[in-house]
Amino acid sequence: MAGKGTVVACRNFNATDDAEVLYKAMKGLGTNEDAILQLLSSRSNHQRQDIKHAYKTLFGKDLVDNLKGELGGKFETLIVAMMTAPLAYDVSSLRNAIKGAGTEEKVLVEILASRSPQQVKEIVAAYRKEYDDDLEEDISGDTSGHFKRLLVILLQANRQSGVQSELIDSDAQTLFQAGEHKFGTDEQTFVTILGNRSAEHLRKVFDAYMKLSGFEMEESIKRETSGGLQDLLLAGAGTDDNTLIRAMVTRSEVDLMDVRTEFRKLFACSLFSMIKGDTGGDFRKALLLLCGGDDA
């Protein structure tokens, strides 16, 4: 089942017209932030790349540099993320997570656990091209233990695709034996299964696990594991602004409608109302446009 995004390509798209609208929004005194966020949130990432090209052709200036000069704070970070091609965005996010002060483990997880094997291969190649470094070596140098192993497994880009019906029950049983059932958790078993199966498959395994153990898989992971590994297994929930920006930008064209549905099931409020309550200003306006609606 294909996911549903909240941002779709604009049908009567004209990159030159859009470039002119953005130029006018930034010209003269004061910036028209509303015009910028309304336009960019209603264009696909591919169309935004065309607008960048048209802008340079028309005005001899770099659109992203101009936006950075006019905007500030979290709103700027969000708009720049929206203007970056998905592969380049993943690669720079991983690099910043590894090279920043203290490795941001959550970012590594979030990206590597939610991309397809083909996308992971492209990330590894683009990372090498951009930084002349090996992503696996960089990650291995900065992480340790089971957490490192799971990331290395994900980097091999051999996760199965689709659902292996015949393995659902045995995977659930294996996870149950590795966790709840005996004293001391066999984290390696968690790592191997979670690192090699597709997300769709794991959802079905978690349902089967629930029936078997009476515990939600997430609850078990929280009780049985800790630290970086736990973050990875839970693939990072929580709303610090950078996570919010990454999630909204990278999922808006992929499956943000599904994310909204899941969010509503898990929490007592909608994603829309959480964003509304936790953020402010143009940053909030742009996020709410990306969110695409409320599920009150």
C-alpha positions as CSV (number, residue, x, y, z in Angstrom):
1,M,0.0,0.0,0.0
2,A,1.5,3.3,-1.1
3,G,1.6,6.0,1.5
4,K,-0.2,9.3,1.1
5,G,1.6,12.6,1.3
6,T,0.1,16.0,2.2
7,V,2.2,17.9,-0.4
8,V,1.6,17.2,-4.1
9,A,3.0,18.7,-7.3
10,C,1.2,21.9,-8.4
11,R,-0.6,21.2,-11.7
12,N,-0.3,24.5,-13.5
13,F,3.3,24.9,-12.5
14,N,5.5,27.7,-14.0
15,A,8.9,27.9,-12.4
16,T,9.6,31.4,-13.9
17,D,6.4,32.8,-12.5
18,D,7.2,31.3,-9.1
19,A,10.7,32.7,-9.1
20,E,9.3,36.1,-9.8
21,V,6.8,35.9,-6.9
22,L,9.7,34.9,-4.6
23,Y,11.9,37.7,-5.8
24,K,9.1,40.3,-5.2
25,A,8.5,38.8,-1.8
26,M,12.1,39.5,-0.8
27,K,12.6,42.8,-2.7
28,G,12.5,46.2,-1.0
29,L,11.7,46.9,2.6
30,G,10.5,43.9,4.7
31,T,10.0,40.4,3.5
32,N,6.6,38.9,2.7
33,E,7.0,35.7,4.6
34,D,3.5,34.6,4.0
35,A,3.9,34.7,0.2
36,I,7.1,32.6,0.5
37,L,5.6,29.9,2.8
38,Q,2.3,29.7,0.9
39,L,4.1,29.2,-2.4
40,L,6.8,26.7,-1.3
41,S,4.4,24.5,0.7
42,S,2.2,24.0,-2.3
43,R,5.0,22.9,-4.6
44,S,6.7,19.4,-4.7
45,N,10.4,19.2,-3.9
46,H,11.1,18.5,-7.6
47,Q,9.3,21.7,-8.5
48,R,11.2,23.7,-5.9
49,Q,14.5,22.6,-7.6
50,D,13.1,23.9,-10.9
51,I,12.3,27.2,-9.2
52,K,15.9,27.5,-7.9
53,H,17.2,27.0,-11.4
54,A,14.7,29.6,-12.9
55,Y,15.6,32.1,-10.2
56,K,19.3,31.9,-11.0
57,T,18.6,32.2,-14.7
58,L,16.3,35.3,-14.2
59,F,18.2,37.2,-11.5
60,G,21.8,35.7,-11.4
61,K,21.4,35.0,-7.7
62,D,21.1,31.9,-5.6
63,L,17.6,31.5,-4.3
64,V,18.6,29.7,-1.1
65,D,21.3,32.3,-0.3
66,N,18.7,35.0,-0.8
67,L,16.1,33.2,1.5
68,K,18.8,32.8,4.2
69,G,19.6,36.5,4.0
70,E,15.9,37.4,4.5
71,L,14.7,34.8,7.0
72,G,15.9,33.7,10.4
73,G,15.7,31.1,13.1
74,K,13.7,27.9,12.9
75,F,11.6,29.3,10.0
76,E,14.8,29.7,7.9
77,T,15.9,26.1,8.8
78,L,12.6,24.8,7.7
79,I,12.5,26.7,4.4
80,V,16.1,25.7,3.5
81,A,15.2,22.1,4.3
82,M,12.2,22.3,1.9
83,M,14.5,23.7,-0.8
84,T,17.0,20.9,-0.5
85,A,16.7,17.8,-2.7
86,P,15.8,14.7,-0.6
87,L,19.0,12.8,-1.1
88,A,21.2,15.8,-0.4
89,Y,19.1,16.5,2.7
90,D,19.5,13.0,4.1
91,V,23.3,13.1,3.4
92,S,23.8,16.5,5.1
93,S,21.6,15.5,8.0
94,L,23.6,12.4,8.6
95,R,26.9,14.3,8.3
96,N,25.8,16.9,10.8
97,A,24.6,14.2,13.2
98,I,28.0,12.5,13.1
99,K,30.3,15.5,13.0
100,G,28.3,17.7,15.4
101,A,29.1,18.0,19.1
102,G,28.2,14.5,20.4
103,T,26.6,12.2,17.8
104,E,22.9,12.7,17.4
105,E,21.9,9.1,17.5
106,K,18.2,9.8,16.9
107,V,19.0,11.3,13.5
108,L,21.0,8.3,12.3
109,V,18.2,6.0,13.3
110,E,15.4,8.1,11.9
111,I,16.9,8.3,8.5
112,L,18.4,4.8,8.1
113,A,15.5,3.0,9.5
114,S,12.9,4.7,7.3
115,R,14.6,4.6,3.9
116,S,14.3,1.8,1.4
117,P,17.4,-0.3,0.6
118,Q,17.8,1.5,-2.7
119,Q,17.6,4.9,-1.0
120,V,20.2,3.7,1.6
121,K,22.6,2.7,-1.3
122,E,22.1,6.1,-2.8
123,I,22.8,7.8,0.5
124,V,26.1,5.8,1.0
125,A,27.3,6.7,-2.5
126,A,26.3,10.4,-2.2
127,Y,27.9,10.6,1.2
128,R,31.2,9.3,-0.3
129,K,31.0,11.7,-3.2
130,E,30.2,14.7,-1.1
131,Y,32.7,14.2,1.8
132,D,35.1,11.6,0.4
133,D,34.4,9.5,3.6
134,D,32.8,6.1,4.2
135,L,29.5,6.5,6.0
136,E,29.8,3.1,7.6
137,E,33.2,3.9,9.0
138,D,32.1,7.3,10.3
139,I,29.0,5.8,12.0
140,S,31.1,2.8,13.4
141,G,33.6,5.3,14.8
142,D,30.9,7.2,16.6
143,T,28.6,4.5,18.0
144,S,29.0,1.3,19.9
145,G,27.5,-2.0,21.0
146,H,24.1,-3.3,19.7
147,F,23.2,0.1,18.5
148,K,26.2,0.2,16.2
149,R,25.4,-3.3,14.9
150,L,21.9,-2.3,14.0
151,L,23.0,0.7,12.1
152,V,25.6,-1.3,10.3
153,I,22.9,-3.9,9.4
154,L,20.7,-1.1,8.0
155,L,23.6,0.3,6.0
156,Q,24.1,-3.0,4.2
157,A,20.8,-2.1,2.5
158,N,19.5,-5.7,2.4
159,R,16.3,-5.2,4.3
160,Q,13.5,-7.3,2.7
161,S,10.8,-5.5,0.9
162,G,7.1,-6.2,1.5
163,V,5.7,-8.7,4.0
164,Q,6.9,-12.3,4.4
165,S,3.6,-13.8,5.7
166,E,5.2,-17.1,6.6
167,L,7.7,-15.4,8.9
168,I,5.3,-13.1,10.9
169,D,4.4,-15.6,13.6
170,S,8.0,-17.0,13.9
171,D,9.5,-13.5,14.1
172,A,7.0,-12.6,16.9
173,Q,7.8,-15.8,18.7
174,T,11.5,-15.2,18.4
175,L,11.2,-11.6,19.7
176,F,9.0,-12.9,22.6
177,Q,11.6,-15.5,23.5
178,A,14.4,-12.9,23.3
179,G,12.6,-10.4,25.5
180,E,9.7,-10.9,27.8
181,H,10.0,-14.6,28.3
182,K,13.4,-14.9,29.9
183,F,15.5,-13.0,32.3
184,G,17.9,-10.7,30.6
185,T,17.2,-9.6,27.0
186,D,18.8,-11.1,24.0
187,E,19.4,-7.7,22.3
188,Q,21.2,-9.3,19.4
189,T,17.9,-11.1,18.3
190,F,16.0,-7.8,18.4
191,V,18.8,-6.2,16.3
192,T,18.9,-8.9,13.7
193,I,15.1,-9.1,13.1
194,L,14.4,-5.4,13.3
195,G,17.4,-4.6,11.1
196,N,16.5,-7.0,8.3
197,R,12.8,-6.8,7.9
198,S,10.7,-4.2,6.1
199,A,8.6,-1.6,8.0
200,E,5.4,-3.2,6.7
201,H,6.5,-6.6,7.8
202,L,7.5,-5.3,11.3
203,R,4.1,-3.7,11.8
204,K,2.4,-7.1,11.3
205,V,5.0,-8.8,13.6
206,F,4.3,-6.2,16.3
207,D,0.6,-7.0,16.0
208,A,1.3,-10.7,16.4
209,Y,3.7,-10.0,19.3
210,M,0.9,-8.0,21.0
211,K,-1.4,-11.1,20.9
212,L,1.4,-13.4,22.1
213,S,2.6,-11.3,25.0
214,G,-0.2,-9.0,25.9
215,F,2.4,-6.2,25.7
216,E,2.7,-3.6,23.0
217,M,6.1,-4.1,21.2
218,E,7.0,-0.4,22.0
219,E,6.4,-1.0,25.7
220,S,8.6,-4.1,25.6
221,I,11.4,-2.3,23.8
222,K,11.2,0.5,26.5
223,R,11.4,-2.1,29.3
224,E,14.0,-4.4,27.7
225,T,16.4,-1.9,26.2
226,S,18.0,1.4,26.8
227,G,19.9,4.4,25.4
228,G,20.7,4.7,21.7
229,L,19.4,1.2,21.0
230,Q,16.1,2.0,22.5
231,D,15.9,5.2,20.4
232,L,16.7,3.2,17.3
233,L,14.1,0.5,18.0
234,L,11.5,3.1,18.6
235,A,12.8,5.2,15.7
236,G,12.6,8.3,17.6
237,A,9.3,9.9,18.9
238,G,9.3,13.3,20.4
239,T,9.1,16.8,19.2
240,D,12.3,18.7,19.4
241,D,12.2,21.3,16.6
242,N,14.9,19.7,14.4
243,T,13.2,16.4,14.5
244,L,9.9,18.0,13.6
245,I,11.5,19.9,10.7
246,R,13.1,16.7,9.4
247,A,10.0,14.6,9.7
248,M,7.6,17.1,8.2
249,V,9.9,17.9,5.3
250,T,11.0,14.4,4.4
251,R,7.5,12.7,4.9
252,S,5.3,15.5,3.4
253,E,5.4,14.0,-0.1
254,V,5.7,10.4,1.1
255,D,3.3,9.3,3.8
256,L,2.4,12.3,6.1
257,M,-1.3,11.5,5.9
258,D,-0.5,8.0,7.4
259,V,1.8,9.6,10.0
260,R,-1.1,11.9,11.0
261,T,-3.4,8.9,11.4
262,E,-0.9,6.9,13.5
263,F,-0.1,10.0,15.6
264,R,-3.8,10.5,16.4
265,K,-4.1,6.8,17.5
266,L,-1.0,7.1,19.7
267,F,-1.6,10.4,21.4
268,A,-4.6,12.2,22.8
269,C,-4.3,15.0,20.2
270,S,-3.8,15.5,16.5
271,L,-0.4,16.3,14.9
272,F,-1.9,19.6,13.8
273,S,-2.9,20.6,17.3
274,M,0.5,19.5,18.7
275,I,2.3,21.7,16.2
276,K,-0.1,24.5,16.9
277,G,0.5,24.3,20.7
278,D,4.3,23.7,20.5
279,T,5.5,26.2,17.9
280,G,4.9,29.8,16.9
281,G,5.1,32.5,14.2
282,D,5.9,31.8,10.6
283,F,7.6,28.5,11.6
284,R,4.2,27.3,12.9
285,K,2.3,28.6,9.8
286,A,4.6,26.8,7.5
287,L,4.5,23.5,9.5
288,L,0.7,23.6,9.6
289,L,0.6,24.1,5.8
290,L,2.9,21.0,5.4
291,C,0.7,19.1,7.8
292,G,-2.2,19.8,5.5
293,G,-5.1,19.5,7.9
294,D,-6.4,18.6,11.4
295,D,-7.5,15.2,12.6
296,A,-9.3,16.4,15.7
